Amino acid sequence: MAEDENGQGPASPQDVRLTSLEERLKRAEQVEAGRTAVPVADSAVRSTSLRLIQSMVGVPLGALLIGWFLDRLFGTKPWIMLAMLFLGFGGALLDALRQSKKGPDRASGK
């Protein structure tokens, strides 16, 4: 029978156990890597969703505050504020349309 470099036979019980252990370790590492890894596309979608929510809330709110200030300055309550609010909603919708055309991978600047 041919012997390995270490003096053991090629099919000794110790080699079979080590091979089995190595296979089980590889499978366990693959399962763990699949379980804990966050896909890049998923994180890109999350950042795009967060940006969209910020835009849909922040732009109209900012426009509303500017309109309120201008109304107090010119004494035209509530007309400038209402006009700015509608402009803010329009701006937020335009931003949402631009983001939907870019897609989740390119929306976050990557």
C-alpha positions in Angstrom: 0.0 0.0 0.0 1.3 3.5 -0.8 1.9 5.8 2.0 1.6 9.6 2.3 4.4 11.9 3.3 3.4 11.7 6.9 3.6 7.9 6.9 -0.1 7.2 7.0 -2.1 5.3 4.4 -4.3 7.4 2.0 -7.6 6.2 3.4 -6.8 6.0 7.1 -9.7 6.8 9.4 -8.1 10.0 10.6 -8.0 11.4 7.0 -11.6 10.6 6.5 -12.6 12.4 9.6 -10.5 15.5 8.8 -12.0 15.6 5.3 -15.5 15.4 6.7 -14.7 18.1 9.2 -13.3 20.4 6.6 -16.4 19.9 4.4 -18.7 20.7 7.3 -16.7 23.8 8.2 -16.9 25.1 4.6 -20.7 24.5 4.5 -21.1 26.2 7.9 -19.0 29.2 6.8 -21.1 29.6 3.6 -24.3 29.4 5.6 -23.0 32.0 8.1 -21.7 34.3 5.3 -25.1 34.2 3.6 -27.0 34.8 6.8 -25.0 37.8 8.1 -24.1 39.5 4.8 -26.1 42.6 3.8 -26.6 42.6 0.1 -25.3 45.8 -1.6 -28.5 46.3 -3.5 -30.6 46.1 -0.3 -28.5 48.8 1.4 -28.8 51.0 -1.8 -32.6 50.6 -1.8 -32.7 51.6 1.9 -30.6 54.7 1.3 -32.7 55.7 -1.7 -35.9 55.2 0.3 -34.6 57.3 3.1 -33.6 60.1 0.7 -37.1 59.9 -0.9 -38.8 60.2 2.5 -36.6 63.2 3.5 -37.4 64.9 0.2 -41.1 64.3 0.5 -41.2 65.8 4.0 -38.4 68.4 3.9 -39.0 70.2 0.7 -42.7 71.1 1.4 -41.9 71.9 5.0 -39.1 74.2 4.0 -41.3 75.9 1.4 -44.1 76.3 3.9 -41.7 78.0 6.3 -40.4 80.3 3.6 -44.0 81.1 2.6 -45.0 81.8 6.2 -42.1 84.2 6.6 -42.9 86.0 3.3 -46.6 86.3 4.3 -45.7 87.9 7.6 -43.3 90.2 5.8 -45.8 91.4 3.1 -49.0 90.9 5.1 -50.6 88.6 2.6 -51.6 85.7 5.0 -52.1 82.8 3.8 -51.6 83.2 0.1 -47.9 83.1 -0.3 -47.6 80.3 2.2 -50.2 78.2 0.3 -48.5 78.9 -3.0 -45.1 77.9 -1.6 -46.6 74.7 -0.1 -47.9 73.6 -3.5 -44.5 74.5 -5.1 -42.8 72.4 -2.4 -45.0 69.4 -3.1 -44.3 69.8 -6.8 -40.5 70.0 -6.2 -40.7 66.9 -4.0 -42.5 65.0 -6.7 -40.0 66.0 -9.3 -37.2 64.8 -7.1 -39.0 61.5 -6.6 -39.4 61.1 -10.4 -35.6 61.8 -10.9 -34.8 59.2 -8.2 -37.0 56.6 -9.8 -35.3 57.1 -13.2 -31.9 56.7 -11.7 -32.6 53.4 -9.9 -31.4 52.2 -6.5 -27.8 51.5 -7.5 -27.0 54.9 -8.9 -29.3 57.0 -6.7 -26.9 56.9 -3.7 -24.0 58.2 -5.8 -22.2 54.9 -6.3 
